[in-house]
Amino acid sequence: MTKDRPKIDWDMLMRFGLGALGLAPSEFWKMTPREFDAAVKGKMGVFEDRAPMSRDAFAALSRDYPDGEKS
């Protein structure tokens, strides 16, 4: 008995890899899933090992860039 696996959307993966990442087809197909995941996260600015912003850092950011009317 096999478990149901989610269907892989190859068209979307190829569009992102070849388009947004600018990979050549040969580069795309040589990548491991882990390498592709790292490239996608890097392109999108997602860094999971980054610590959340501290309260003090948020307060400083809010002070330096307050919400409100634009001048």
OpenMM code with the backbone's topology and positions (N, CA, C; nanometers):
from openmm import Vec3, app, unit

residues = "MET THR LYS ASP ARG PRO LYS ILE ASP TRP ASP MET LEU MET ARG PHE GLY LEU GLY ALA LEU GLY LEU ALA PRO SER GLU PHE TRP LYS MET THR PRO ARG GLU PHE ASP ALA ALA VAL LYS GLY LYS MET GLY VAL PHE GLU ASP ARG ALA PRO MET SER ARG ASP ALA PHE ALA ALA LEU SER ARG ASP TYR PRO ASP GLY GLU LYS SER".split()
positions = [
    Vec3(0.0839, -0.1174, 0.0000),
    Vec3(0.0000, 0.0000, 0.0000),
    Vec3(0.0892, 0.1248, 0.0000),
    Vec3(0.0615, 0.2169, -0.0898),
    Vec3(0.1399, 0.3394, -0.0970),
    Vec3(0.0606, 0.4557, -0.0403),
    Vec3(0.1334, 0.5497, 0.0170),
    Vec3(0.0690, 0.6692, 0.0697),
    Vec3(0.0454, 0.7668, -0.0439),
    Vec3(-0.0622, 0.8436, -0.0322),
    Vec3(-0.0885, 0.9481, -0.1308),
    Vec3(0.0107, 1.0616, -0.1096),
    Vec3(0.0733, 1.1031, -0.2174),
    Vec3(0.1669, 1.2149, -0.2121),
    Vec3(0.1052, 1.3330, -0.2843),
    Vec3(0.1410, 1.4541, -0.2405),
    Vec3(0.0898, 1.5702, -0.3133),
    Vec3(0.1473, 1.5714, -0.4550),
    Vec3(0.0663, 1.6142, -0.5482),
    Vec3(0.1102, 1.6222, -0.6870),
    Vec3(0.2086, 1.7382, -0.7014),
    Vec3(0.3171, 1.7151, -0.7720),
    Vec3(0.4182, 1.8188, -0.7944),
    Vec3(0.3757, 1.9040, -0.9131),
    Vec3(0.3730, 2.0334, -0.8933),
    Vec3(0.3371, 2.1275, -0.9995),
    Vec3(0.4642, 2.1651, -1.0762),
    Vec3(0.5036, 2.0795, -1.1694),
    Vec3(0.6269, 2.0999, -1.2438),
    Vec3(0.6245, 2.2283, -1.3250),
    Vec3(0.5100, 2.2631, -1.3816),
    Vec3(0.5025, 2.3869, -1.4604),
    Vec3(0.5371, 2.5085, -1.3754),
    Vec3(0.4828, 2.5149, -1.2546),
    Vec3(0.5110, 2.6270, -1.1659),
    Vec3(0.6576, 2.6265, -1.1241),
    Vec3(0.7119, 2.5104, -1.0895),
    Vec3(0.8520, 2.5019, -1.0498),
    Vec3(0.9445, 2.5435, -1.1634),
    Vec3(0.9142, 2.4994, -1.2853),
    Vec3(0.9966, 2.5379, -1.4004),
    Vec3(0.9848, 2.6869, -1.4292),
    Vec3(0.8635, 2.7423, -1.4197),
    Vec3(0.8473, 2.8864, -1.4426),
    Vec3(0.9302, 2.9667, -1.3443),
    Vec3(0.9272, 2.9279, -1.2192),
    Vec3(1.0038, 3.0006, -1.1182),
    Vec3(1.1537, 2.9800, -1.1383),
    Vec3(1.1944, 2.8568, -1.1592),
    Vec3(1.3359, 2.8275, -1.1765),
    Vec3(1.3953, 2.8919, -1.2999),
    Vec3(1.3272, 2.8784, -1.4130),
    Vec3(1.3792, 2.9324, -1.5384),
    Vec3(1.3539, 3.0819, -1.5498),
    Vec3(1.2414, 3.1281, -1.4969),
    Vec3(1.2064, 3.2694, -1.5075),
    Vec3(1.2648, 3.3530, -1.3960),
    Vec3(1.2121, 3.3374, -1.2757),
    Vec3(1.2519, 3.4232, -1.1634),
    Vec3(1.3972, 3.4018, -1.1221),
    Vec3(1.4419, 3.2760, -1.1206),
    Vec3(1.5794, 3.2485, -1.0807),
    Vec3(1.6774, 3.2619, -1.1965),
    Vec3(1.6263, 3.2591, -1.3187),
    Vec3(1.7121, 3.2736, -1.4359),
    Vec3(1.8028, 3.1543, -1.4616),
    Vec3(1.7597, 3.0368, -1.4185),
    Vec3(1.8402, 2.9171, -1.4397),
    Vec3(1.8283, 2.8688, -1.5836),
    Vec3(1.9353, 2.8139, -1.6343),
    Vec3(1.9293, 2.7441, -1.7632),
    Vec3(1.8595, 2.6105, -1.7373),
    Vec3(1.7915, 2.5547, -1.8378),
    Vec3(1.7249, 2.4257, -1.8154),
    Vec3(1.8186, 2.3191, -1.7590),
    Vec3(1.9407, 2.3136, -1.8077),
    Vec3(2.0343, 2.2116, -1.7571),
    Vec3(2.0660, 2.2342, -1.6094),
    Vec3(2.0764, 2.3616, -1.5667),
    Vec3(2.1003, 2.3915, -1.4256),
    Vec3(1.9810, 2.3513, -1.3405),
    Vec3(1.8609, 2.3834, -1.3900),
    Vec3(1.7379, 2.3498, -1.3181),
    Vec3(1.7301, 2.2001, -1.2911),
    Vec3(1.7518, 2.1196, -1.3948),
    Vec3(1.7341, 1.9756, -1.3809),
    Vec3(1.8472, 1.9089, -1.3028),
    Vec3(1.9605, 1.9769, -1.2861),
    Vec3(2.0706, 1.9204, -1.2078),
    Vec3(2.0545, 1.9480, -1.0582),
    Vec3(1.9694, 2.0442, -1.0227),
    Vec3(1.9536, 2.0816, -0.8825),
    Vec3(1.8808, 1.9736, -0.8034),
    Vec3(1.9223, 1.9609, -0.6772),
    Vec3(1.8476, 1.8749, -0.5856),
    Vec3(1.7295, 1.9556, -0.5320),
    Vec3(1.6280, 1.8896, -0.4785),
    Vec3(1.5173, 1.9654, -0.4188),
    Vec3(1.5651, 2.0610, -0.3092),
    Vec3(1.6630, 2.0209, -0.2306),
    Vec3(1.7155, 2.1063, -0.1234),
    Vec3(1.7829, 2.2311, -0.1817),
    Vec3(1.8593, 2.2145, -0.2900),
    Vec3(1.9241, 2.3290, -0.3547),
    Vec3(1.8200, 2.4247, -0.4127),
    Vec3(1.7175, 2.3688, -0.4762),
    Vec3(1.6129, 2.4521, -0.5342),
    Vec3(1.5401, 2.5292, -0.4246),
    Vec3(1.5094, 2.4637, -0.3146),
    Vec3(1.4423, 2.5282, -0.2017),
    Vec3(1.5266, 2.6444, -0.1485),
    Vec3(1.6572, 2.6228, -0.1350),
    Vec3(1.7454, 2.7292, -0.0861),
    Vec3(1.7492, 2.8459, -0.1842),
    Vec3(1.7530, 2.8168, -0.3140),
    Vec3(1.7551, 2.9229, -0.4147),
    Vec3(1.6256, 3.0039, -0.4119),
    Vec3(1.5131, 2.9360, -0.3987),
    Vec3(1.3830, 3.0050, -0.3932),
    Vec3(1.3761, 3.0939, -0.2699),
    Vec3(1.4140, 3.0398, -0.1555),
    Vec3(1.4083, 3.1182, -0.0310),
    Vec3(1.5033, 3.2364, -0.0369),
    Vec3(1.6194, 3.2180, -0.0969),
    Vec3(1.7132, 3.3283, -0.1126),
    Vec3(1.6587, 3.4362, -0.2037),
    Vec3(1.5957, 3.3972, -0.3129),
    Vec3(1.5377, 3.4933, -0.4072),
    Vec3(1.4246, 3.5719, -0.3420),
    Vec3(1.3471, 3.5059, -0.2588),
    Vec3(1.2310, 3.5694, -0.1981),
    Vec3(1.2647, 3.6381, -0.0663),
    Vec3(1.3912, 3.6341, -0.0259),
    Vec3(1.4309, 3.7005, 0.0979),
    Vec3(1.3845, 3.6293, 0.2229),
    Vec3(1.3676, 3.4990, 0.2147),
    Vec3(1.3226, 3.4214, 0.3302),
    Vec3(1.4438, 3.3525, 0.3915),
    Vec3(1.4763, 3.3904, 0.5124),
    Vec3(1.5899, 3.3309, 0.5820),
    Vec3(1.5390, 3.2798, 0.7154),
    Vec3(1.5142, 3.1503, 0.7208),
    Vec3(1.4507, 3.0912, 0.8382),
    Vec3(1.5363, 3.0984, 0.9633),
    Vec3(1.6686, 3.1129, 0.9476),
    Vec3(1.7530, 3.1139, 1.0654),
    Vec3(1.7667, 3.2531, 1.1262),
    Vec3(1.6990, 3.3505, 1.0682),
    Vec3(1.7041, 3.4868, 1.1212),
    Vec3(1.6154, 3.4942, 1.2456),
    Vec3(1.6704, 3.5540, 1.3503),
    Vec3(1.5950, 3.5679, 1.4746),
    Vec3(1.4849, 3.6723, 1.4568),
    Vec3(1.3736, 3.6556, 1.5247),
    Vec3(1.2686, 3.7571, 1.5175),
    Vec3(1.3185, 3.8909, 1.5718),
    Vec3(1.2588, 3.9984, 1.5262),
    Vec3(1.2971, 4.1317, 1.5717),
    Vec3(1.2628, 4.1463, 1.7201),
    Vec3(1.3560, 4.2038, 1.7956),
    Vec3(1.3325, 4.2256, 1.9386),
    Vec3(1.2385, 4.3448, 1.9576),
    Vec3(1.1820, 4.3548, 2.0762),
    Vec3(1.0944, 4.4685, 2.1074),
    Vec3(1.1705, 4.6006, 2.0972),
    Vec3(1.2954, 4.6010, 2.1456),
    Vec3(1.3760, 4.7237, 2.1399),
    Vec3(1.4046, 4.7643, 1.9958),
    Vec3(1.4365, 4.6672, 1.9107),
    Vec3(1.4636, 4.6977, 1.7706),
    Vec3(1.3375, 4.7496, 1.7019),
    Vec3(1.2222, 4.6917, 1.7346),
    Vec3(1.0959, 4.7373, 1.6772),
    Vec3(1.0632, 4.8790, 1.7243),
    Vec3(1.0870, 4.9060, 1.8521),
    Vec3(1.0602, 5.0407, 1.9056),
    Vec3(1.1491, 5.1441, 1.8367),
    Vec3(1.2753, 5.1101, 1.8149),
    Vec3(1.3667, 5.2020, 1.7459),
    Vec3(1.3225, 5.2245, 1.6018),
    Vec3(1.2813, 5.1194, 1.5345),
    Vec3(1.2330, 5.1311, 1.3971),
    Vec3(1.1072, 5.2168, 1.3918),
    Vec3(1.0155, 5.1953, 1.4850),
    Vec3(0.8924, 5.2743, 1.4910),
    Vec3(0.9215, 5.4211, 1.5196),
    Vec3(1.0194, 5.4474, 1.6041),
    Vec3(1.0574, 5.5850, 1.6349),
    Vec3(1.1202, 5.6525, 1.5131),
    Vec3(1.2087, 5.5809, 1.4444),
    Vec3(1.2795, 5.6384, 1.3289),
    Vec3(1.1906, 5.6518, 1.2053),
    Vec3(1.0907, 5.5656, 1.1925),
    Vec3(1.0009, 5.5673, 1.0765),
    Vec3(0.8560, 5.5592, 1.1226),
    Vec3(0.8054, 5.6668, 1.1844),
    Vec3(0.6692, 5.6614, 1.2383),
    Vec3(0.5627, 5.6566, 1.1280),
    Vec3(0.4533, 5.5913, 1.1612),
    Vec3(0.3359, 5.5940, 1.0723),
    Vec3(0.2713, 5.7322, 1.0862),
    Vec3(0.2042, 5.7737, 0.9847),
    Vec3(0.1355, 5.9026, 0.9942),
    Vec3(0.1305, 5.9703, 0.8592),
    Vec3(0.0988, 6.0976, 0.8664),
    Vec3(0.0857, 6.1747, 0.7435),
    Vec3(0.2196, 6.1919, 0.6749),
    Vec3(0.2159, 6.1861, 0.5425),
    Vec3(0.3370, 6.2084, 0.4650),
    Vec3(0.3548, 6.3582, 0.4471),
    Vec3(0.4793, 6.4028, 0.4572),
    Vec3(0.5046, 6.5456, 0.4394),
    Vec3(0.5459, 6.5782, 0.2984),
] * unit.nanometer
topology = app.Topology()
chain = topology.addChain("A")
for resn in residues:
    res = topology.addResidue(resn, chain)
    for name in ("N", "CA", "C"):
        topology.addAtom(name, app.Element.getBySymbol(name[0]), res)
